[in-house]
Amino acid sequence: MITLTNPQYRIISDHQFAVVRQNLVNNQKAFFAQRSYQPGDVIAEFYAGQVLSEPTYLTVQVDVDKHIMLQPEHLQYINHSCDPNVFFDTYAMKVVALKPIEEGDEMTFFYPSTEWDMAQPFSCFCGTDRCLGKIQGAAHISREVLDTYKLTRFIQQQLHDRSSKEKRA
């Protein structure tokens, strides 16, 4: 059932804790909370529906040559923001609140927190004070900037490895 939620959005799917809405102006789909969350709250658990050796715009990177298709699939509608309110913990396989989220808030995550070198870089228009502009993956962002974000163990390891190589050079 598709329900109008306000003049700009319609509900595409309802998952009790959150809904996927489609913007009627630009057709973009996004994930909105249906309850409040506090920092550290587990919003959802996920698993790998499929494991790929190459990234796509729908995968989440968990290792150098390991990119997963999220299950449940509706989690793929958690869009990017340079000031995210959720984190994909790919070790515990949980989506966790980073800051308070109120009912009706869009859930967003920082794509470079899971992606080293993205398959489809893009220009970010999140509009936050922290907006980085071009989003290409953690490999393209300084350590100083990345240190201000929560990062997956994989990205932390990649940063450690990059730092070690730079020290040897």
Phi, psi and omega in degrees: 000132178254120184242139175285125181261331172196175184299343183256346185230154168229149179281128178266316179207144183247126183238027178069305180274342181199162178232151170266125177243149176248129176288124184285346179275310184248000179069005179291140177260146181213164185249123185239136180293143174249008175204173179271151177226151175249158178308133180094344178295138174278122181272319181198155170259154179217170177211171180276114176284327179208146178245126181243153178272345179238147179286152167232176180289350180256354184270163173240129184279132179239349177197177185308309180240038182223113182232128185253146169272124185292137169229132001293146187300330183297342178292343178294349180269008172279108187277171180282147165210147175280355174228072190287160175245356175225163181225135174270104177276099185281355174275311179274348181060052180221146170265125187238139177289133177266334182211170179301136178235128179261157176305131181096347178287143172286137175271133181222153173226162181273106185307317179295353175290342178237342188249124178281308181219106191286147178293324181227084176301157181208163174273126181273137176233039183294337175078007180276164177297337183267005187303129182267352180084268181272126180249116183233349184123165184298331181300339185255012183237141181295153178301321181299318178289314181298329179296347179270001182241156170279129185236151177292162177301323179299311180295320177300319179294319178299319179294319177299313180298319179296317179298318179297318179295319180295322179293326180283336184285000000 
